[in-house]
Amino acid sequence: MARWWGPAGFTTSVDELDVRVGGGYRFRMQPPDGEAFHLAGEFLAVEPAARLSYTFRWEPPDPDDQETVATLTLAGDGDSSRIELVLGPFRTEARRELHDAGWSDTLDRLAESLDR
């Protein structure tokens, strides 16, 4: 995960990762410019190769943030795969756009990592 998680230019280290219902995660993210921050949450659903759902919160939180829930659904079709992401709710449109941009970069980085 550390190779592909996060927006372009960010580095990520995994402080905790316990992928089971009730387990948690905590990642340290370092933007190219600025101070590091953490993401953390708990796993709500773990269905290998099918679905993953977890809470998502920033540490420290931005005043416009609230805890969200991310649900990733995976579907394979021969040589290709599809990932559907549902994430929310968001307190502001600006925070939704920030997540949208970050996830777009993250999924691009994942695709590049899998292509290698």
A tleap script that builds the chain and sets N, CA, C and O, in Angstrom:
source leaprc.protein.ff14SB
mol = sequence {
  NMET ALA ARG TRP TRP GLY PRO ALA GLY PHE
  THR THR SER VAL ASP GLU LEU ASP VAL ARG
  VAL GLY GLY GLY TYR ARG PHE ARG MET GLN
  PRO PRO ASP GLY GLU ALA PHE HIE LEU ALA
  GLY GLU PHE LEU ALA VAL GLU PRO ALA ALA
  ARG LEU SER TYR THR PHE ARG TRP GLU PRO
  PRO ASP PRO ASP ASP GLN GLU THR VAL ALA
  THR LEU THR LEU ALA GLY ASP GLY ASP SER
  SER ARG ILE GLU LEU VAL LEU GLY PRO PHE
  ARG THR GLU ALA ARG ARG GLU LEU HIE ASP
  ALA GLY TRP SER ASP THR LEU ASP ARG LEU
  ALA GLU SER LEU ASP CARG
}
set mol.1.N position { 0.809 -1.198 0.000 }
set mol.1.CA position { 0.000 0.000 0.000 }
set mol.1.C position { 0.850 1.259 0.000 }
set mol.1.O position { 0.490 2.257 -0.623 }
set mol.2.N position { 1.963 1.214 0.688 }
set mol.2.CA position { 2.810 2.401 0.781 }
set mol.2.C position { 3.313 2.847 -0.592 }
set mol.2.O position { 3.640 4.020 -0.775 }
set mol.3.N position { 3.380 1.920 -1.568 }
set mol.3.CA position { 3.852 2.279 -2.908 }
set mol.3.C position { 2.824 3.063 -3.714 }
set mol.3.O position { 3.200 3.829 -4.601 }
set mol.4.N position { 1.526 2.890 -3.425 }
set mol.4.CA position { 0.523 3.508 -4.290 }
set mol.4.C position { -0.522 4.358 -3.557 }
set mol.4.O position { -1.279 5.070 -4.216 }
set mol.5.N position { -0.591 4.314 -2.238 }
set mol.5.CA position { -1.637 5.047 -1.512 }
set mol.5.C position { -1.324 6.539 -1.467 }
set mol.5.O position { -0.208 6.938 -1.134 }
set mol.6.N position { -2.297 7.341 -1.798 }
set mol.6.CA position { -2.190 8.789 -1.665 }
set mol.6.C position { -2.064 9.502 -2.986 }
set mol.6.O position { -1.775 8.894 -4.016 }
set mol.7.N position { -2.287 10.807 -2.944 }
set mol.7.CA position { -2.180 11.626 -4.154 }
set mol.7.C position { -0.765 11.617 -4.722 }
set mol.7.O position { 0.193 11.281 -4.025 }
set mol.8.N position { -0.646 11.986 -5.981 }
set mol.8.CA position { 0.655 12.069 -6.655 }
set mol.8.C position { 1.591 12.960 -5.855 }
set mol.8.O position { 1.204 14.040 -5.409 }
set mol.9.N position { 2.828 12.500 -5.676 }
set mol.9.CA position { 3.837 13.268 -4.963 }
set mol.9.C position { 3.880 13.003 -3.471 }
set mol.9.O position { 4.853 13.378 -2.816 }
set mol.10.N position { 2.853 12.367 -2.907 }
set mol.10.CA position { 2.818 12.058 -1.481 }
set mol.10.C position { 3.554 10.754 -1.218 }
set mol.10.O position { 3.609 9.882 -2.085 }
set mol.11.N position { 4.117 10.622 -0.035 }
set mol.11.CA position { 4.641 9.339 0.420 }
set mol.11.C position { 3.785 8.902 1.603 }
set mol.11.O position { 3.277 9.724 2.366 }
set mol.12.N position { 3.641 7.602 1.732 }
set mol.12.CA position { 2.785 7.041 2.778 }
set mol.12.C position { 3.536 5.945 3.503 }
set mol.12.O position { 4.237 5.143 2.887 }
set mol.13.N position { 3.383 5.917 4.815 }
set mol.13.CA position { 3.871 4.790 5.596 }
set mol.13.C position { 2.694 4.244 6.390 }
set mol.13.O position { 1.807 4.988 6.810 }
set mol.14.N position { 2.705 2.939 6.585 }
set mol.14.CA position { 1.616 2.258 7.273 }
set mol.14.C position { 2.029 2.062 8.728 }
set mol.14.O position { 2.945 1.296 9.025 }
set mol.15.N position { 1.342 2.765 9.635 }
set mol.15.CA position { 1.609 2.630 11.067 }
set mol.15.C position { 0.852 1.445 11.661 }
set mol.15.O position { 1.364 0.756 12.543 }
set mol.16.N position { -0.362 1.213 11.178 }
set mol.16.CA position { -1.214 0.119 11.657 }
set mol.16.C position { -2.075 -0.348 10.503 }
set mol.16.O position { -2.559 0.466 9.716 }
set mol.17.N position { -2.272 -1.668 10.394 }
set mol.17.CA position { -3.162 -2.215 9.375 }
set mol.17.C position { -3.636 -3.583 9.838 }
set mol.17.O position { -2.902 -4.567 9.744 }
set mol.18.N position { -4.863 -3.640 10.338 }
set mol.18.CA position { -5.485 -4.862 10.847 }
set mol.18.C position { -6.792 -5.046 10.075 }
set mol.18.O position { -7.858 -4.615 10.515 }
set mol.19.N position { -6.684 -5.700 8.905 }
set mol.19.CA position { -7.806 -5.796 7.976 }
set mol.19.C position { -8.731 -6.934 8.399 }
set mol.19.O position { -8.611 -8.065 7.927 }
set mol.20.N position { -9.648 -6.609 9.291 }
set mol.20.CA position { -10.717 -7.498 9.737 }
set mol.20.C position { -11.804 -6.612 10.302 }
set mol.20.O position { -11.527 -5.491 10.729 }
set mol.21.N position { -13.029 -7.088 10.314 }
set mol.21.CA position { -14.120 -6.294 10.870 }
set mol.21.C position { -13.766 -5.944 12.320 }
set mol.21.O position { -13.463 -6.824 13.126 }
set mol.22.N position { -13.809 -4.668 12.630 }
set mol.22.CA position { -13.423 -4.185 13.958 }
set mol.22.C position { -11.954 -3.814 14.063 }
set mol.22.O position { -11.559 -3.132 15.009 }
set mol.23.N position { -11.138 -4.247 13.111 }
set mol.23.CA position { -9.720 -3.885 13.097 }
set mol.23.C position { -9.563 -2.451 12.614 }
set mol.23.O position { -10.515 -1.832 12.138 }
set mol.24.N position { -8.364 -1.941 12.743 }
set mol.24.CA position { -8.139 -0.554 12.376 }
set mol.24.C position { -6.945 -0.361 11.470 }
set mol.24.O position { -6.206 -1.297 11.164 }
set mol.25.N position { -6.777 0.881 11.050 }
set mol.25.CA position { -5.621 1.263 10.255 }
set mol.25.C position { -5.236 2.687 10.645 }
set mol.25.O position { -6.050 3.461 11.148 }
set mol.26.N position { -3.985 3.000 10.398 }
set mol.26.CA position { -3.477 4.360 10.579 }
set mol.26.C position { -2.308 4.521 9.633 }
set mol.26.O position { -1.340 3.762 9.694 }
set mol.27.N position { -2.397 5.519 8.751 }
set mol.27.CA position { -1.357 5.797 7.770 }
set mol.27.C position { -0.790 7.181 8.031 }
set mol.27.O position { -1.518 8.107 8.390 }
set mol.28.N position { 0.508 7.311 7.849 }
set mol.28.CA position { 1.176 8.614 7.905 }
set mol.28.C position { 1.393 9.056 6.469 }
set mol.28.O position { 1.976 8.327 5.666 }
set mol.29.N position { 0.922 10.250 6.151 }
set mol.29.CA position { 1.078 10.759 4.788 }
set mol.29.C position { 1.910 12.032 4.809 }
set mol.29.O position { 1.699 12.929 5.626 }
set mol.30.N position { 2.865 12.081 3.883 }
set mol.30.CA position { 3.756 13.222 3.782 }
set mol.30.C position { 3.549 13.884 2.425 }
set mol.30.O position { 3.916 13.313 1.397 }
set mol.31.N position { 2.960 15.094 2.408 }
set mol.31.CA position { 2.837 15.796 1.128 }
set mol.31.C position { 4.207 16.284 0.663 }
set mol.31.O position { 5.132 16.373 1.470 }
set mol.32.N position { 4.352 16.604 -0.637 }
set mol.32.CA position { 5.636 17.085 -1.140 }
set mol.32.C position { 6.098 18.347 -0.410 }
set mol.32.O position { 7.292 18.520 -0.166 }
set mol.33.N position { 5.169 19.214 -0.066 }
set mol.33.CA position { 5.460 20.424 0.698 }
set mol.33.C position { 4.493 20.444 1.881 }
set mol.33.O position { 3.295 20.216 1.708 }
set mol.34.N position { 4.999 20.712 3.060 }
set mol.34.CA position { 4.099 20.789 4.208 }
set mol.34.C position { 4.355 19.684 5.204 }
set mol.34.O position { 5.222 18.830 5.018 }
set mol.35.N position { 3.575 19.725 6.267 }
set mol.35.CA position { 3.741 18.789 7.372 }
set mol.35.C position { 2.979 17.496 7.129 }
set mol.35.O position { 1.944 17.472 6.462 }
set mol.36.N position { 3.519 16.425 7.689 }
set mol.36.CA position { 2.864 15.118 7.609 }
set mol.36.C position { 1.579 15.137 8.430 }
set mol.36.O position { 1.423 15.928 9.360 }
set mol.37.N position { 0.666 14.246 8.059 }
set mol.37.CA position { -0.582 14.072 8.800 }
set mol.37.C position { -0.935 12.591 8.765 }
set mol.37.O position { -0.278 11.803 8.085 }
set mol.38.N position { -1.967 12.222 9.496 }
set mol.38.CA position { -2.375 10.818 9.563 }
set mol.38.C position { -3.819 10.639 9.116 }
set mol.38.O position { -4.644 11.543 9.237 }
set mol.39.N position { -4.100 9.453 8.597 }
set mol.39.CA position { -5.452 8.989 8.294 }
set mol.39.C position { -5.679 7.766 9.166 }
set mol.39.O position { -4.761 6.974 9.375 }
set mol.40.N position { -6.889 7.604 9.675 }
set mol.40.CA position { -7.171 6.456 10.528 }
set mol.40.C position { -8.631 6.071 10.404 }
set mol.40.O position { -9.461 6.856 9.945 }
set mol.41.N position { -8.932 4.848 10.820 }
set mol.41.CA position { -10.310 4.392 10.818 }
set mol.41.C position { -10.400 2.931 11.217 }
set mol.41.O position { -9.410 2.294 11.577 }
set mol.42.N position { -11.630 2.421 11.140 }
set mol.42.CA position { -11.909 1.040 11.504 }
set mol.42.C position { -12.615 0.352 10.333 }
set mol.42.O position { -13.371 0.978 9.590 }
set mol.43.N position { -12.352 -0.939 10.188 }
set mol.43.CA position { -12.971 -1.716 9.122 }
set mol.43.C position { -14.362 -2.168 9.540 }
set mol.43.O position { -14.551 -2.732 10.618 }
set mol.44.N position { -15.336 -1.910 8.664 }
set mol.44.CA position { -16.735 -2.248 8.912 }
set mol.44.C position { -17.148 -3.537 8.199 }
set mol.44.O position { -17.957 -4.304 8.723 }
set mol.45.N position { -16.600 -3.777 7.015 }
set mol.45.CA position { -16.892 -4.988 6.240 }
set mol.45.C position { -15.636 -5.391 5.485 }
set mol.45.O position { -14.969 -4.552 4.880 }
set mol.46.N position { -15.320 -6.672 5.521 }
set mol.46.CA position { -14.160 -7.205 4.803 }
set mol.46.C position { -14.616 -8.475 4.092 }
set mol.46.O position { -14.819 -9.512 4.723 }
set mol.47.N position { -14.773 -8.384 2.782 }
set mol.47.CA position { -15.148 -9.526 1.954 }
set mol.47.C position { -14.065 -9.653 0.887 }
set mol.47.O position { -14.147 -8.988 -0.146 }
set mol.48.N position { -13.042 -10.500 1.113 }
set mol.48.CA position { -11.903 -10.588 0.200 }
set mol.48.C position { -12.325 -10.700 -1.264 }
set mol.48.O position { -13.216 -11.467 -1.628 }
set mol.49.N position { -11.646 -9.903 -2.081 }
set mol.49.CA position { -11.846 -9.846 -3.531 }
set mol.49.C position { -13.254 -9.416 -3.931 }
set mol.49.O position { -13.654 -9.619 -5.078 }
set mol.50.N position { -14.028 -8.812 -2.990 }
set mol.50.CA position { -15.382 -8.383 -3.324 }
set mol.50.C position { -15.711 -6.993 -2.778 }
set mol.50.O position { -16.153 -6.125 -3.530 }
set mol.51.N position { -15.500 -6.772 -1.473 }
set mol.51.CA position { -15.930 -5.498 -0.875 }
set mol.51.C position { -15.120 -5.201 0.380 }
set mol.51.O position { -14.765 -6.093 1.151 }
set mol.52.N position { -14.842 -3.912 0.552 }
set mol.52.CA position { -14.148 -3.423 1.735 }
set mol.52.C position { -14.816 -2.116 2.143 }
set mol.52.O position { -14.985 -1.215 1.322 }
set mol.53.N position { -15.192 -2.018 3.409 }
set mol.53.CA position { -15.831 -0.801 3.904 }
set mol.53.C position { -15.163 -0.407 5.213 }
set mol.53.O position { -14.895 -1.251 6.068 }
set mol.54.N position { -14.898 0.894 5.356 }
set mol.54.CA position { -14.196 1.362 6.549 }
set mol.54.C position { -14.498 2.834 6.802 }
set mol.54.O position { -14.889 3.575 5.901 }
set mol.55.N position { -14.305 3.231 8.058 }
set mol.55.CA position { -14.420 4.644 8.399 }
set mol.55.C position { -13.125 5.342 8.011 }
set mol.55.O position { -12.081 4.703 7.880 }
set mol.56.N position { -13.197 6.654 7.829 }
set mol.56.CA position { -12.061 7.439 7.358 }
set mol.56.C position { -12.080 8.770 8.099 }
set mol.56.O position { -13.055 9.518 8.036 }
set mol.57.N position { -10.982 9.053 8.802 }
set mol.57.CA position { -10.883 10.349 9.476 }
set mol.57.C position { -9.442 10.860 9.390 }
set mol.57.O position { -8.486 10.086 9.360 }
set mol.58.N position { -9.324 12.173 9.352 }
set mol.58.CA position { -8.029 12.842 9.328 }
set mol.58.C position { -7.565 13.071 10.760 }
set mol.58.O position { -8.375 13.326 11.652 }
set mol.59.N position { -6.260 12.979 10.970 }
set mol.59.CA position { -5.650 13.315 12.261 }
set mol.59.C position { -4.501 14.278 11.994 }
set mol.59.O position { -3.524 13.872 11.367 }
set mol.60.N position { -4.563 15.502 12.425 }
set mol.60.CA position { -5.705 16.146 13.086 }
set mol.60.C position { -6.766 16.513 12.048 }
set mol.60.O position { -6.446 16.702 10.874 }
set mol.61.N position { -8.027 16.614 12.475 }
set mol.61.CA position { -9.085 16.940 11.516 }
set mol.61.C position { -9.083 18.412 11.132 }
set mol.61.O position { -8.712 19.280 11.923 }
set mol.62.N position { -9.502 18.669 9.913 }
set mol.62.CA position { -9.763 20.028 9.457 }
set mol.62.C position { -11.114 20.418 10.051 }
set mol.62.O position { -11.970 19.548 10.216 }
set mol.63.N position { -11.341 21.696 10.380 }
set mol.63.CA position { -12.644 22.087 10.937 }
set mol.63.C position { -13.828 21.738 10.031 }
set mol.63.O position { -14.946 21.575 10.520 }
set mol.64.N position { -13.600 21.621 8.719 }
set mol.64.CA position { -14.680 21.276 7.794 }
set mol.64.C position { -14.828 19.772 7.578 }
set mol.64.O position { -15.651 19.345 6.769 }
set mol.65.N position { -14.040 18.962 8.294 }
set mol.65.CA position { -14.102 17.513 8.132 }
set mol.65.C position { -15.084 16.876 9.091 }
set mol.65.O position { -15.424 17.427 10.138 }
set mol.66.N position { -15.520 15.714 8.702 }
set mol.66.CA position { -16.240 14.813 9.588 }
set mol.66.C position { -15.848 13.408 9.171 }
set mol.66.O position { -15.390 13.203 8.047 }
set mol.67.N position { -16.018 12.450 10.045 }
set mol.67.CA position { -15.699 11.078 9.696 }
set mol.67.C position { -16.604 10.636 8.549 }
set mol.67.O position { -17.806 10.901 8.548 }
set mol.68.N position { -16.006 9.963 7.580 }
set mol.68.CA position { -16.758 9.449 6.443 }
set mol.68.C position { -16.660 7.929 6.431 }
set mol.68.O position { -15.910 7.337 7.207 }
set mol.69.N position { -17.417 7.315 5.554 }
set mol.69.CA position { -17.334 5.872 5.335 }
set mol.69.C position { -16.979 5.651 3.872 }
set mol.69.O position { -17.620 6.197 2.974 }
set mol.70.N position { -15.950 4.844 3.650 }
set mol.70.CA position { -15.533 4.468 2.294 }
set mol.70.C position { -15.934 3.017 2.064 }
set mol.70.O position { -15.689 2.153 2.907 }
set mol.71.N position { -16.552 2.757 0.916 }
set mol.71.CA position { -16.891 1.394 0.529 }
set mol.71.C position { -16.351 1.159 -0.874 }
set mol.71.O position { -16.733 1.839 -1.826 }
set mol.72.N position { -15.460 0.188 -0.980 }
set mol.72.CA position { -14.884 -0.215 -2.257 }
set mol.72.C position { -15.483 -1.556 -2.644 }
set mol.72.O position { -15.449 -2.510 -1.867 }
set mol.73.N position { -16.030 -1.622 -3.846 }
set mol.73.CA position { -16.576 -2.864 -4.375 }
set mol.73.C position { -15.730 -3.255 -5.575 }
set mol.73.O position { -15.479 -2.437 -6.459 }
set mol.74.N position { -15.292 -4.506 -5.604 }
set mol.74.CA position { -14.413 -5.000 -6.657 }
set mol.74.C position { -15.163 -5.985 -7.534 }
set mol.74.O position { -15.925 -6.813 -7.034 }
set mol.75.N position { -14.953 -5.899 -8.833 }
set mol.75.CA position { -15.564 -6.836 -9.773 }
set mol.75.C position { -14.550 -7.173 -10.851 }
set mol.75.O position { -13.933 -6.285 -11.439 }
set mol.76.N position { -14.383 -8.452 -11.103 }
set mol.76.CA position { -13.463 -8.898 -12.143 }
set mol.76.C position { -14.218 -9.390 -13.354 }
set mol.76.O position { -15.320 -9.926 -13.239 }
set mol.77.N position { -13.612 -9.205 -14.530 }
set mol.77.CA position { -14.212 -9.656 -15.773 }
set mol.77.C position { -13.088 -10.096 -16.700 }
set mol.77.O position { -12.607 -9.311 -17.518 }
set mol.78.N position { -12.676 -11.335 -16.572 }
set mol.78.CA position { -11.584 -11.833 -17.406 }
set mol.78.C position { -10.272 -11.176 -17.036 }
set mol.78.O position { -9.786 -11.333 -15.916 }
set mol.79.N position { -9.686 -10.428 -17.992 }
set mol.79.CA position { -8.389 -9.793 -17.782 }
set mol.79.C position { -8.492 -8.416 -17.147 }
set mol.79.O position { -7.469 -7.769 -16.920 }
set mol.80.N position { -9.692 -7.955 -16.856 }
set mol.80.CA position { -9.826 -6.610 -16.298 }
set mol.80.C position { -10.581 -6.653 -14.964 }
set mol.80.O position { -11.254 -7.629 -14.632 }
set mol.81.N position { -10.444 -5.579 -14.235 }
set mol.81.CA position { -11.126 -5.433 -12.951 }
set mol.81.C position { -11.726 -4.046 -12.871 }
set mol.81.O position { -11.279 -3.111 -13.535 }
set mol.82.N position { -12.748 -3.936 -12.042 }
set mol.82.CA position { -13.403 -2.651 -11.836 }
set mol.82.C position { -13.487 -2.413 -10.343 }
set mol.82.O position { -13.814 -3.318 -9.575 }
set mol.83.N position { -13.188 -1.183 -9.935 }
set mol.83.CA position { -13.326 -0.768 -8.545 }
set mol.83.C position { -14.349 0.341 -8.499 }
set mol.83.O position { -14.231 1.345 -9.202 }
set mol.84.N position { -15.350 0.153 -7.669 }
set mol.84.CA position { -16.335 1.217 -7.439 }
set mol.84.C position { -16.122 1.729 -6.021 }
set mol.84.O position { -16.037 0.947 -5.075 }
set mol.85.N position { -16.038 3.048 -5.883 }
set mol.85.CA position { -15.824 3.676 -4.582 }
set mol.85.C position { -17.008 4.574 -4.258 }
set mol.85.O position { -17.407 5.418 -5.061 }
set mol.86.N position { -17.560 4.377 -3.072 }
set mol.86.CA position { -18.584 5.269 -2.541 }
set mol.86.C position { -18.018 5.817 -1.238 }
set mol.86.O position { -17.598 5.053 -0.369 }
set mol.87.N position { -18.007 7.146 -1.102 }
set mol.87.CA position { -17.387 7.787 0.054 }
set mol.87.C position { -18.229 8.973 0.493 }
set mol.87.O position { -18.661 9.767 -0.342 }
set mol.88.N position { -18.464 9.101 1.776 }
set mol.88.CA position { -19.206 10.255 2.290 }
set mol.88.C position { -19.775 9.949 3.664 }
set mol.88.O position { -19.490 8.886 4.215 }
set mol.89.N position { -20.540 10.810 4.213 }
set mol.89.CA position { -20.935 12.126 3.700 }
set mol.89.C position { -19.857 13.173 3.978 }
set mol.89.O position { -18.963 12.966 4.798 }
set mol.90.N position { -19.962 14.293 3.278 }
set mol.90.CA position { -19.025 15.396 3.440 }
set mol.90.C position { -19.752 16.615 3.980 }
set mol.90.O position { -20.918 16.856 3.665 }
set mol.91.N position { -19.051 17.368 4.785 }
set mol.91.CA position { -19.626 18.578 5.364 }
set mol.91.C position { -19.676 19.717 4.351 }
set mol.91.O position { -20.597 20.534 4.370 }
set mol.92.N position { -18.661 19.767 3.448 }
set mol.92.CA position { -18.609 20.847 2.449 }
set mol.92.C position { -18.255 20.278 1.080 }
set mol.92.O position { -17.680 19.195 0.974 }
set mol.93.N position { -18.605 21.016 0.047 }
set mol.93.CA position { -18.255 20.623 -1.316 }
set mol.93.C position { -16.733 20.646 -1.508 }
set mol.93.O position { -16.188 19.817 -2.235 }
set mol.94.N position { -16.060 21.580 -0.867 }
set mol.94.CA position { -14.600 21.663 -0.981 }
set mol.94.C position { -13.934 20.400 -0.440 }
set mol.94.O position { -12.961 19.923 -1.024 }
set mol.95.N position { -14.434 19.856 0.651 }
set mol.95.CA position { -13.848 18.630 1.206 }
set mol.95.C position { -14.141 17.437 0.297 }
set mol.95.O position { -13.297 16.552 0.155 }
set mol.96.N position { -15.332 17.398 -0.322 }
set mol.96.CA position { -15.655 16.330 -1.264 }
set mol.96.C position { -14.703 16.390 -2.458 }
set mol.96.O position { -14.207 15.356 -2.906 }
set mol.97.N position { -14.447 17.585 -2.973 }
set mol.97.CA position { -13.540 17.749 -4.112 }
set mol.97.C position { -12.115 17.335 -3.745 }
set mol.97.O position { -11.413 16.748 -4.568 }
set mol.98.N position { -11.684 17.633 -2.525 }
set mol.98.CA position { -10.356 17.217 -2.067 }
set mol.98.C position { -10.242 15.693 -2.079 }
set mol.98.O position { -9.249 15.149 -2.561 }
set mol.99.N position { -11.249 15.006 -1.553 }
set mol.99.CA position { -11.254 13.542 -1.554 }
set mol.99.C position { -11.305 12.994 -2.973 }
set mol.99.O position { -10.612 12.028 -3.293 }
set mol.100.N position { -12.116 13.600 -3.819 }
set mol.100.CA position { -12.232 13.159 -5.210 }
set mol.100.C position { -10.875 13.216 -5.906 }
set mol.100.O position { -10.482 12.266 -6.584 }
set mol.101.N position { -10.167 14.315 -5.741 }
set mol.101.CA position { -8.844 14.460 -6.369 }
set mol.101.C position { -7.855 13.456 -5.785 }
set mol.101.O position { -7.099 12.827 -6.525 }
set mol.102.N position { -7.857 13.304 -4.468 }
set mol.102.CA position { -6.935 12.362 -3.824 }
set mol.102.C position { -7.184 10.928 -4.244 }
set mol.102.O position { -6.242 10.185 -4.520 }
set mol.103.N position { -8.451 10.535 -4.294 }
set mol.103.CA position { -8.773 9.173 -4.706 }
set mol.103.C position { -8.471 8.950 -6.183 }
set mol.103.O position { -8.020 7.865 -6.551 }
set mol.104.N position { -8.701 9.932 -7.032 }
set mol.104.CA position { -8.366 9.776 -8.452 }
set mol.104.C position { -6.885 9.483 -8.615 }
set mol.104.O position { -6.504 8.571 -9.350 }
set mol.105.N position { -6.042 10.264 -7.923 }
set mol.105.CA position { -4.598 10.021 -7.969 }
set mol.105.C position { -4.245 8.656 -7.391 }
set mol.105.O position { -3.436 7.930 -7.969 }
set mol.106.N position { -4.841 8.301 -6.263 }
set mol.106.CA position { -4.544 7.029 -5.604 }
set mol.106.C position { -4.880 5.856 -6.512 }
set mol.106.O position { -4.087 4.923 -6.633 }
set mol.107.N position { -6.041 5.890 -7.149 }
set mol.107.CA position { -6.421 4.785 -8.037 }
set mol.107.C position { -5.542 4.733 -9.276 }
set mol.107.O position { -5.254 3.648 -9.780 }
set mol.108.N position { -5.109 5.889 -9.777 }
set mol.108.CA position { -4.145 5.906 -10.883 }
set mol.108.C position { -2.834 5.260 -10.457 }
set mol.108.O position { -2.253 4.471 -11.204 }
set mol.109.N position { -2.367 5.594 -9.256 }
set mol.109.CA position { -1.115 5.016 -8.751 }
set mol.109.C position { -1.251 3.507 -8.548 }
set mol.109.O position { -0.308 2.760 -8.809 }
set mol.110.N position { -2.429 3.052 -8.080 }
set mol.110.CA position { -2.668 1.618 -7.920 }
set mol.110.C position { -2.595 0.925 -9.274 }
set mol.110.O position { -1.943 -0.111 -9.406 }
set mol.111.N position { -3.259 1.485 -10.280 }
set mol.111.CA position { -3.232 0.885 -11.633 }
set mol.111.C position { -1.801 0.796 -12.154 }
set mol.111.O position { -1.416 -0.224 -12.726 }
set mol.112.N position { -1.014 1.846 -11.963 }
set mol.112.CA position { 0.391 1.825 -12.398 }
set mol.112.C position { 1.180 0.745 -11.668 }
set mol.112.O position { 2.007 0.059 -12.269 }
set mol.113.N position { 0.924 0.597 -10.375 }
set mol.113.CA position { 1.618 -0.406 -9.574 }
set mol.113.C position { 1.270 -1.824 -10.050 }
set mol.113.O position { 2.134 -2.699 -10.114 }
set mol.114.N position { -0.004 -2.032 -10.380 }
set mol.114.CA position { -0.423 -3.353 -10.860 }
set mol.114.C position { 0.119 -3.642 -12.247 }
set mol.114.O position { 0.402 -4.796 -12.569 }
set mol.115.N position { 0.271 -2.604 -13.084 }
set mol.115.CA position { 0.828 -2.795 -14.417 }
set mol.115.C position { 2.285 -3.225 -14.379 }
set mol.115.O position { 2.759 -3.926 -15.273 }
set mol.116.N position { 3.002 -2.795 -13.324 }
set mol.116.CA position { 4.411 -3.182 -13.191 }
set mol.116.C position { 4.486 -4.623 -12.827 }
set mol.116.O position { 5.581 -5.163 -12.664 }
savepdb mol mol.pdb
quit
